[in-house]
Each structure stands twice: as C-alpha cells, then as structure tokens.
Amino acid sequence: MAYYRQVGDVPPVRHTQHRRPDGGLYTEELMGEEGFSSDSALLYHRGVPSALVDARPWQLPDQTTTANTPLLPRHLRLHDLFPGEEHKAVDPVTGRRLVLGNADVRISYAVSSLTSPYYRNATGDECVYVERGSATVETVFGALDVGTGDLVVIPRATTHRWVPTGDDPLRTYAIEATAHIAPPHRYLSRYGQFLESAPYCERDLRAPAGPLLAEGIDVEVHVKHRGEGPGGTAGTVHVVPGHPFDVVGWDGCLYPYAFNVADFQPITGRVHQPPPVHQVFEGQGFVICAFVPRKVDYHPLAVPVPYSHSNVDSDEVMFYVDGDYAARKGSGIGKGSITLHPGGHPHGPQPGAVERSLGAESFDELAVMVDTFRPLGLGEAGRATDDGRYAWSWSGRGPAG
C-alpha cells in the first residue's frame, strides 16, 4: 500500500525482543512482497505462524477455461447464476464460480449467505467488489466492515474469512491476480503519496483499526496456491494448532483495505475522455477501472458516448452494476451483465446510441471494468451465462440471417 500504518502493540525497535505480559516472547513475522525488496508488514503473533498439525488436499472450484473461439464479443448474465435460494448454501470463497480467466487474472462471481472458511490466497492479491450486501472481512491484520460499492484489496497470503451480515445475500465479484494489485504509479509521488491529480487519496482508504484476537484449537485454513491444476493452481487445507488471528500488533505498508467507488472523483473534459481516466488499480497484465455517475463532455458538439475503438492490445471486461448505461441501450445489457470485448475486434456504441446521447449533461451509470493484456478464456460460469446473441447486436442479423 502507499502509506505506513501502525496498529496494536509493537516494540519501538523492529526485530527486537517483544514480550507478552507473562514474560514470554511474541513471534515476529515479516510479510513482504518481492522478497525483501518491496512493501512489507511486521506482525507480532502470540503463537508460531509456521506451526501445522495436519494437511490435506482441497478440491478448488472448477478453474478450467476454454478459448473464446470463434472470436466473439460476448454478453454474460451473472444474475442467472445462483437462482432462487441457492445463496443460502454458498459462502463467498468456496462458492465462487469462474467467469473469465488467463495467466494473469481470474474473475469469479458468488451470491452467498454463509460464512467462508478461513482462507489464504497464496497465488496473488485479490480485489473483491461488493455488488450488493454487507460483510465483515476478518483478517490476521484486523477486521474490515464492507458493503455495497466497496472494492476490498487483500494482499497475497493474508489469512482471512468473509462473514456476511444483514438480511440480503452478499453478491461479490472477485478479481484474483497472480501478482499484486496497487494504485496506478501515475497517481503517486516518487515517495508513494497520492498526488493532487489523483481521483482518490489516502483519506478514502479504510484499513483495519485494531487487532482481531481469537481463540481456537486445530483451526482449518483453506490455502489456494501454485500447482499443477487448471490455471496453475491447487488447494490445500492446513490445520493449525492455534487460531490464525493471534496478532497483537503490526506495522508497515502492506495490509488489506477497502475503497468505495462512491469516493472516486471522476475526471471529465470538453470531449469524451479515454478509459484510463477511470482507472482505480493496476496489476500485472491488467487494470481495474470504475465508471461512476458523472458530468459528461461540455463541448457544444460533443458526443458523450464512447467512440468505436479496437482493443489491439487487450480484452475489455465491463461489469454493469447499476444505473443506465447509455452506450449499450438496445443490446439486452442490464444490471448484472458482463460484456467481453476481445482484442482483435472493434466495438462501440449500439446503433442509435450516439444520436440519443447528444446533449446529455450527465450519465447515471456504475460499472467496474477489467482490461487484460492477454486473451481471456471462458470459465464454467461464463459459458453457462453467455446470451449467444450479443455479437450480432450491431448488425441486427445472426449467422443464419
């Protein structure tokens, strides 16, 4: 993360003795990225974080993907997943269904009501968008209360669990990296502070405010890690002798945090602005953007909806969350839809959308976009929810017509 935090009980000098009230030593753990060469945090445990008493395989949810062949733009209806009361038997981790994926990023969706197991993703950082509902994300760093519109960034190998709260099911859109997720470099000073030109700043980020201490014996932790399975992943259940939430204090620049899209300050101009102005985070091989309600172009001859464009270097994935997305009227796209616009195929507004947008002063729309720089394959949930018609929506004719 971009700035330093200190939470709970830590010694004044790092890597020195830090004693419990009974005189015993706390166990210091350095959790760091890129070896010892990037952001890190020092955590002080009551127990020994390496201790195990058992291990067994964990069968991950279906991680297979199939190529987008023939090459087509696609419309996926995520709200067709988890029908009826199915959410009552699902948790936000093991219940994820893979929508799209490649070697850099995997996008999954879940509608859930159950508490997840304790979970550690050792393959990369996660950015989980809360589409609807609320939860407490309990972590080894402390707890985060999250709700609708939150983007929750959880660093690689952070032990945590999701506890849905409230009466409504929790709808989560998980973006799992195989490396790290962070604010774009161009938003930060050379020392890591958000610049005045950035569309959000440190004040908008919520991190755990205090330790989360729990008791337990022989606690199971589900670990997703690198392996020989689909997507280069595998799963293991570790059984640890004490509770993983035994950290009395920590400090550093690596920790989970939440950012709500309502706090994103959109950048607008006299004419249509390109998608990078909507960027929130970046990862290896992909970026994450948020299209929020905003004023639009104010040139007297402006065309507010996007111009047609070719993704020559990337696949574009747009998750339509709320509002009225002007450029896609007439295509069948609505709340809970995803569009996949693959590299190699130009795309733009639906027929009539340009004319309808002329004179608009604002757009009431909310969408989360992921652009990837390697082609995306369709996961089982993507294949199950493809409407099969979107590719023909610009011409009005299908292959038989």
BELHU-V971983 format. One record per backbone hydrogen bond with DSSP energy under -0.5 kcal/mol. NH is the residue of the N-H (numbers start at 0). CO is the residue of the C=O. If there is no record, write none. Layout:
BEGIN
NH;CO
NH;CO
END
This chain:
BEGIN
4;251
6;249
8;247
9;7
15;12
19;23
22;19
25;17
26;44
27;25
28;42
30;28
30;40
31;29
32;38
36;32
36;33
37;32
40;30
41;250
42;28
42;40
43;248
44;26
44;42
45;245
48;46
50;47
52;238
53;238
55;236
57;234
59;57
65;377
68;66
73;339
75;73
75;337
76;384
77;75
77;335
78;335
79;76
80;77
85;82
87;84
88;85
89;86
91;113
94;90
95;92
96;108
97;61
98;106
99;106
100;376
101;104
105;175
106;99
107;105
107;173
108;96
109;171
111;169
112;86
112;89
113;89
115;161
117;219
118;159
119;221
121;119
121;223
124;178
125;153
126;174
127;151
128;126
128;172
129;127
129;149
130;128
130;170
131;170
133;164
134;145
135;162
136;134
136;143
137;135
137;160
138;141
139;158
141;138
143;136
145;134
145;143
147;132
148;129
149;146
150;258
151;127
151;149
152;150
152;256
153;125
153;151
154;152
156;120
157;154
158;156
159;118
160;137
162;135
163;161
164;133
169;111
170;131
170;168
171;109
171;169
172;128
173;107
173;171
174;126
175;105
175;173
176;124
176;174
177;103
181;281
186;183
187;184
188;192
191;188
194;186
197;194
203;200
204;201
205;257
206;204
207;255
212;210
213;244
217;240
218;239
220;237
221;117
222;220
222;235
223;119
223;221
224;222
224;233
226;231
228;232
231;228
232;229
233;224
235;222
236;55
237;220
237;235
238;53
239;218
239;237
242;215
245;243
247;43
247;245
248;43
249;6
250;41
251;4
252;39
253;39
256;152
257;205
258;150
259;203
260;148
262;259
263;260
264;198
265;263
267;265
276;273
277;274
278;275
279;287
280;287
281;181
282;285
283;179
284;282
285;282
286;370
287;280
288;368
289;277
290;366
291;289
293;362
295;360
297;268
298;269
301;298
303;301
308;346
310;344
311;309
314;371
315;340
316;369
317;315
317;338
318;316
318;367
319;317
319;336
320;318
320;365
321;365
323;363
324;322
325;323
327;324
328;325
330;327
332;327
335;319
336;319
336;333
337;75
338;317
339;73
340;315
340;338
341;339
343;310
344;341
346;308
348;305
349;326
352;349
355;351
356;352
357;353
357;354
359;356
362;293
364;362
365;321
366;290
367;318
368;288
369;316
370;286
371;314
371;369
372;284
376;100
377;65
378;98
378;376
380;97
381;97
382;378
383;379
384;380
385;381
385;382
386;74
391;388
392;389
395;391
396;391
400;397
END
